Every structure is written in C-alpha cells, then in structure tokens.
Amino acid sequence: MADEPLVLGIETSCDETGVGIVRGHTLLADAIASSVDEHARFGGVVPEVASRAHLEAMVPTIDRALKEAGVSARDLDGIAVTAGPGLAGALLVGVSAAKAYAYALGKPLYGVNHLASHICVDQLEHGALPEPTMALLVSGGHSSLLLSTDITADVRPMGSTIDDAAGEAFDKIARVLNLGFPGGPVIDRYAKEGDPQAIAFPRGLTGPRDPIYDFSFSGLKTAVARWIEAKRAAGEDVPVRDVAASFQEAVVDVLTRKAVRACKDQGVDHLMIGGGVAANSRLRALAQERCEAAGIRLRVPRPKLCTDNGAMVAALGAEMVARNRAASDWDLSADSSLPVTDPHVPGASHTHDHVHEVSKENLYS
C-alpha cells in the first residue's frame, strides 16, 4: 500500500448512486448517477424507485469512476460504503455491491457513516480536518450539529432537528409555491430576486428556554404555508420571490446562529458546513459573515461535494485505512438508523486479514 491509501467509496443512502475514488486527501474521480428526475413527478423520493435505480446504475458508475481516476480495481487499498443512515433498501444495494467487489478483489471492506462522511469530504477541499471541528450538516434528511475530535472514532451529537430537516422544509415550501422538486436550488434562485425582510416568518427554538442547539422547521413550514393560503384565499397574488427570500432567511438565520454559538460554547475555532443545503448561497454568505465576526474559520466544500456523493465515502474510507482502523466483517448490514456516534462499523475480528481468508486471489477481471 502507498503512503496515501487508494480507496473507492460507494454511496446509495437516498436517490444518488455515487462512486468516488480518492488517494489520501486527493480526489481522483467522482461519478454520480442521479434518479431525481424519476422522483420529481411524485414530489419526493420514492424508496422503491431509488433502490431499483441504484441496481441499474451501480456497475456502470463504478466502471466510469475507475476510468476517470485512471486506476485499476486491483490497485485499490480498500472499498468503503455507506452503511447508514438512509433508506434501508437503497443502502442494501450499496452494501451488497461493496461486499461483492471487496470479496472479488481481496480488499478490506469499510462500512461507514453517512453523516461522518459528509464531514470528512471537506478534507478533499481544504486538507486535513482540525481536531476538534464543529460540523453543521443540513440536508433533506438531517439538520445536525456535531463535534468531531476524531472523524474515524469520535463524533458527538450536539443538536439535531426535532421534526422537519431544513432540506425537507425547502422541498415542502417549493411544493406549496408550485416550484417543483427538489426545492432547495429553485428557492435559492428565486430568493436572490426577493426581499428577505419582506415577511417576518418565525425562527423555531430560539427562545430563552428552548434547547440551544436543536432545530425545528415544522412551525416555520406551517407558517409559510398558511401565509400563502391566506393570500390566495383573498384573491391576491403571492409574491413568490419575497416568500422564498423570507423563508430562506428564517432557515439560515437559525442554522448559522446556533452553529456559531456551539463553536463559542465549546471553544472550537473551526466550523465545517456540509450536506445538500450547504450548497445554498445565502447560507454560505451568512455563515461567512457570522464566523468572521466571531473569529471562527469557516470550511465549506464546493457545492458538488456537499450533496450526496461517493467521494465523501471514499474520503472517510481512506482515513480509516490511513489510521489503521478495523475493517468491517462480511456480515456487515445496512442500518437505516446508524447513529453518528458510530463513524464506521468495525468487524469483531479487528483485523484486515479476514478478506484474505475468503479471497486469496483476485477474482475481479
């Protein structure tokens, strides 16, 4: 093995079939096959549709990633895969594929955590993560504040959403405004032409007695929907751009305010933002403004690395190999509710030798 491990990562937690290849902290390939168009007509992700799309896309996407990276599968030092959290059926496709490739190649298998992978991907953009790092992860399924002192072994939950995730709220408001799916990019686009102060939408869980690091967007979603319904009932035009801007401002105001407070309270001078909503332009701008004022260094990967992708899984897998963490056993299973406190799922044997016990030779051609 080279000093910098070469690892292939597979991500299938939702509707993106992602395959990434990294060498150490260097991204060599990031191949994605998306099924978002197949879900758009339903207004959201349909688990069975996602699983079938992963099955069809898996082998071609892996082949495309290997070609893009200019490496052979035999050169890999390990195979990493998202073991959870996520949609159970979708995860199972990725885990099964990773097992097959690892078995055929005689390489160690690493089942890793989706959320920890979102943190680790920043290493491909800005180099090694400081320890500790505070991470704000915002997506369609998660809104979490996490403290990482060791991305391979110690990730601690500080706060999370108690109802809707931020990305989920974006999707629902876009649906009410008849803007389509997914909602995040389109609301961001409309908000740029609107007034973020036009409508005073509520900021959830920001009272003096509320949990200081937890999030709630259900009340905001309901308030926006009722405001729109009242306008329509009165026969008035809905100012879509102002609604989008005011709603977006309410979300990013709470996210950044709580993230900066967590950094201050915990004495952490680095904040990393990841997840699909981290691609939002207003979230990035407000986070930068508030971090600079607080003396906190902000790290946000480029938008393509914020959404679900195989590169983030490969990045965490490479870190597991570099730090000699235990590989997963062959009975690795998909865990739709895998806690973030488990950055990866080590095997009981705590050794990499198990892969060679069942696969002495390279079966992949």
C-alpha positions in Angstrom: 0.0 0.0 0.0 1.2 3.5 -0.8 1.6 6.1 2.0 -1.7 7.6 0.8 -4.3 4.9 0.5 -6.3 4.5 -2.7 -9.9 3.8 -1.8 -13.2 3.5 -3.7 -16.3 4.7 -2.0 -20.0 3.8 -2.7 -22.9 6.0 -1.6 -26.5 4.9 -2.0 -28.3 6.3 1.0 -31.0 8.1 -1.0 -31.5 8.8 -4.7 -27.9 9.4 -5.8 -25.7 6.5 -6.9 -22.3 7.9 -6.0 -18.9 6.3 -6.6 -15.8 8.2 -5.7 -12.1 7.3 -5.7 -9.5 9.2 -3.6 -5.9 8.8 -2.8 -5.3 10.2 0.6 -6.9 13.6 0.5 -6.8 13.9 -3.3 -10.0 13.3 -5.3 -9.4 11.3 -8.4 -12.9 10.5 -9.5 -16.5 11.5 -8.5 -19.1 9.7 -10.6 -22.8 10.1 -9.9 -25.9 8.7 -11.4 -29.0 10.5 -10.2 -32.6 9.3 -10.2 -34.0 12.7 -9.1 -36.0 13.1 -12.4 -37.7 9.8 -11.7 -38.9 11.1 -8.3 -39.9 14.6 -9.4 -43.3 13.6 -10.6 -44.0 12.2 -7.1 -42.9 15.4 -5.4 -40.3 13.5 -3.3 -38.1 10.4 -3.1 -39.8 7.0 -3.5 -37.7 4.4 -1.8 -38.5 1.5 -4.2 -37.8 3.7 -7.2 -34.5 4.7 -5.7 -33.4 1.1 -4.9 -34.1 -0.1 -8.5 -32.3 2.9 -9.9 -29.2 2.0 -7.8 -29.3 -1.5 -9.0 -29.2 -0.4 -12.7 -26.6 2.3 -12.2 -24.1 0.6 -9.9 -21.8 -1.3 -12.2 -21.7 1.4 -14.9 -21.0 4.1 -12.3 -18.1 2.1 -10.7 -16.6 1.4 -14.2 -16.9 5.1 -15.0 -15.2 6.2 -11.8 -12.3 3.7 -12.3 -11.8 5.0 -15.9 -12.0 8.7 -14.7 -9.4 8.0 -12.0 -7.1 6.1 -14.4 -6.7 3.3 -12.0 -7.4 -0.5 -12.0 -9.7 -2.0 -9.4 -6.7 -4.2 -8.5 -4.8 -1.1 -7.3 -7.3 -0.3 -4.6 -6.4 -0.5 -1.0 -10.0 -0.8 0.2 -13.7 -0.4 -0.5 -15.8 1.9 1.6 -19.6 2.0 1.5 -22.3 3.9 3.3 -23.8 1.5 5.8 -26.3 4.1 7.2 -28.3 6.1 8.0 -30.5 6.3 5.0 -33.3 4.4 3.1 -32.9 0.8 4.0 -33.5 -0.7 0.5 -31.2 1.8 -1.1 -28.4 1.2 1.5 -28.7 -2.5 0.9 -27.9 -2.2 -2.8 -24.7 -0.3 -2.0 -23.6 -2.6 0.8 -24.2 -5.7 -1.3 -22.2 -4.2 -4.2 -19.3 -3.2 -1.9 -19.2 -6.7 -0.4 -19.1 -8.2 -3.9 -16.2 -6.0 -5.1 -14.3 -6.3 -1.9 -14.6 -10.1 -1.9 -13.6 -10.4 -5.6 -10.6 -8.1 -5.2 -9.5 -9.5 -1.8 -9.6 -6.0 -0.3 -10.7 -4.7 3.1 -14.3 -3.6 3.4 -15.3 -0.5 5.4 -18.9 0.3 6.3 -19.0 4.0 7.2 -21.5 6.5 8.5 -23.2 8.8 6.0 -23.0 11.9 8.3 -19.4 11.4 9.2 -18.7 11.1 5.5 -20.3 14.5 4.9 -17.8 15.9 7.4 -14.8 14.1 6.1 -15.3 15.2 2.5 -14.0 18.6 3.4 -10.5 17.1 3.5 -10.7 16.8 -0.2 -11.2 20.6 -0.5 -9.2 22.1 2.4 -6.9 19.4 3.7 -6.8 17.6 7.0 -9.7 18.4 9.4 -8.6 20.2 12.5 -9.4 18.3 15.7 -11.8 19.3 17.1 -14.1 20.6 14.4 -17.7 21.6 14.8 -19.9 20.5 11.9 -23.3 21.8 10.8 -24.9 19.2 8.5 -28.0 20.2 6.7 -29.8 18.2 4.1 -33.2 16.7 3.2 -33.0 14.2 6.0 -30.7 15.8 8.6 -30.1 19.0 10.4 -27.4 18.3 12.9 -24.7 20.0 14.9 -21.8 17.6 15.5 -18.5 17.9 17.3 -15.7 15.7 15.8 -12.5 15.2 17.7 -11.5 12.2 15.5 -13.5 11.6 12.4 -12.8 7.9 12.4 -13.7 7.3 16.0 -15.3 10.2 17.9 -18.2 12.2 16.6 -20.5 13.6 19.2 -24.1 14.9 18.6 -24.6 18.4 20.0 -28.0 19.1 18.5 -30.4 18.0 15.8 -33.9 18.7 14.3 -36.8 17.6 16.4 -39.1 17.5 13.4 -38.5 18.5 9.7 -35.0 18.8 8.4 -34.0 22.0 6.7 -33.9 20.4 3.3 -37.3 18.8 3.8 -38.7 22.2 4.6 -37.3 23.7 1.4 -38.9 20.9 -0.6 -42.3 21.4 1.1 -42.4 25.2 0.6 -41.3 24.8 -3.0 -44.2 22.4 -3.5 -46.7 24.9 -1.9 -45.3 27.6 -4.3 -45.6 25.2 -7.2 -41.9 25.5 -7.9 -41.2 21.8 -8.4 -38.8 19.3 -6.8 -36.1 19.4 -5.4 -36.9 22.6 -3.6 -33.5 23.8 -2.4 -32.0 25.0 -5.7 -35.1 26.7 -7.0 -35.9 28.5 -3.8 -32.3 29.7 -3.6 -32.7 31.0 -7.2 -36.0 32.9 -6.6 -34.8 34.2 -3.2 -31.9 36.1 -5.0 -34.6 38.4 -6.5 -36.7 38.8 -3.4 -36.6 40.7 -0.2 -35.5 38.6 2.8 -37.1 41.1 5.2 -40.4 41.3 3.4 -42.2 38.8 5.7 -41.5 38.2 9.3 -41.6 34.4 9.4 -40.8 32.7 12.8 -37.5 31.4 14.0 -38.0 28.0 15.6 -36.5 27.0 19.0 -34.8 30.4 19.6 -36.5 31.3 22.8 -34.6 31.6 26.1 -36.0 28.2 27.4 -35.6 26.3 24.1 -32.9 23.7 23.5 -29.9 25.8 22.5 -28.5 23.5 19.8 -31.7 21.8 18.5 -33.6 22.8 15.4 -37.3 22.9 14.4 -38.6 23.8 11.0 -42.1 22.4 11.1 -43.6 25.5 12.6 -41.9 27.7 10.0 -43.1 25.5 7.2 -46.7 25.7 8.6 -46.5 29.5 9.0 -45.3 30.0 5.4 -47.9 27.6 4.0 -50.7 29.4 5.9 -49.4 32.8 4.8 -49.5 31.7 1.2 -53.0 30.1 1.6 -54.4 33.4 3.1 -53.1 35.4 0.2 -54.7 33.0 -2.3 -58.0 32.9 -0.4 -58.1 36.7 -0.6 -57.6 36.5 -4.3 -54.2 38.2 -4.1 -51.1 37.4 -6.0 -48.4 35.6 -3.9 -45.1 37.4 -4.1 -43.1 34.2 -4.8 -39.7 35.8 -4.7 -40.3 37.6 -1.4 -41.8 34.5 0.2 -38.8 32.4 -1.0 -36.3 35.0 0.3 -38.0 35.5 3.7 -38.4 31.7 4.2 -34.8 31.1 3.3 -33.6 33.8 5.6 -35.5 32.3 8.5 -33.9 29.0 7.9 -30.3 30.1 7.5 -30.6 32.6 10.3 -31.3 29.9 12.8 -28.8 27.4 11.4 -25.9 29.9 11.5 -26.8 31.4 14.8 -26.9 28.1 16.6 -23.7 26.8 14.8 -21.7 29.8 15.8 -23.0 29.6 19.4 -22.0 26.0 19.6 -18.5 26.9 18.5 -18.2 29.6 21.1 -19.6 27.5 23.9 -17.3 24.5 23.1 -14.2 26.6 22.4 -13.9 25.4 18.9 -12.5 27.8 16.3 -13.4 25.8 13.1 -16.9 25.3 11.7 -17.5 23.0 8.8 -20.8 23.0 6.9 -21.9 20.1 4.8 -24.9 18.3 3.4 -27.1 19.3 0.4 -28.4 22.5 1.9 -24.7 23.7 2.3 -24.9 24.5 -1.4 -27.3 27.3 -0.6 -25.8 30.6 -1.5 -27.4 32.6 1.4 -26.4 30.0 4.0 -22.8 30.3 2.8 -22.8 34.1 2.8 -24.4 34.5 6.3 -22.2 31.8 7.8 -19.1 33.5 6.5 -20.2 36.8 7.9 -21.0 35.5 11.3 -17.9 33.3 11.5 -15.6 36.2 10.6 -17.3 38.3 13.3 -16.8 35.6 15.9 -13.2 34.7 14.9 -14.1 31.3 13.6 -12.7 29.8 10.5 -15.4 28.5 8.1 -14.8 25.4 5.9 -17.5 24.6 3.3 -16.7 22.2 0.4 -17.7 23.2 -3.2 -21.4 22.6 -3.9 -20.9 19.3 -5.8 -19.2 17.8 -2.7 -22.0 19.0 -0.4 -24.7 16.8 -1.9 -24.6 13.1 -1.5 -21.6 11.6 -3.4 -19.2 8.7 -3.4 -16.2 10.9 -2.9 -17.2 11.6 0.7 -17.4 7.9 1.4 -14.1 7.3 -0.2 -12.6 10.1 1.8 -13.7 8.6 5.1 -12.6 5.1 4.0 -9.2 6.4 3.1 -8.9 8.0 6.6 -9.9 4.6 8.1 -7.1 2.9 6.2 -4.6 5.6 7.0 -5.3 5.3 10.7 -5.4 1.5 10.6 -9.0 1.3 11.8 -10.6 -2.2 11.8 -12.2 -3.3 8.6 -15.8 -4.5 8.6 -16.8 -8.1 8.6 -18.7 -9.9 5.8 -21.9 -9.8 7.8 -21.9 -6.0 7.5 -25.6 -5.0 7.1 -27.4 -1.8 6.1 -28.6 0.2 9.2 -31.1 2.9 8.3 -30.7 4.4 11.7 -27.0 4.1 12.2 -26.1 6.6 14.9 -23.5 9.3 14.1 -21.5 8.1 17.2 -20.6 5.1 15.0 -18.4 6.7 12.3 -17.8 3.2 10.9 -18.8 -0.4 11.6 -15.7 -2.4 12.5 -15.6 -6.1 12.4 -15.4 -8.2 15.5 -12.0 -9.6 14.5 -10.4 -6.0 14.4 -8.1 -7.1 11.6 -7.9 -6.7 7.9 -6.9 -10.4 7.4 -10.5 -11.6 7.1 -10.6 -10.5 3.5 -7.7 -12.8 2.6 -9.1 -15.8 4.4 -12.0 -15.9 2.0 -10.4 -14.5 -1.1 -6.8 -15.4 -1.6 -6.7 -14.4 -5.2 -8.0 -11.5 -7.2 -11.4 -12.7 -8.7 -12.1 -9.4 -10.5 -11.2 -9.1 -14.1 
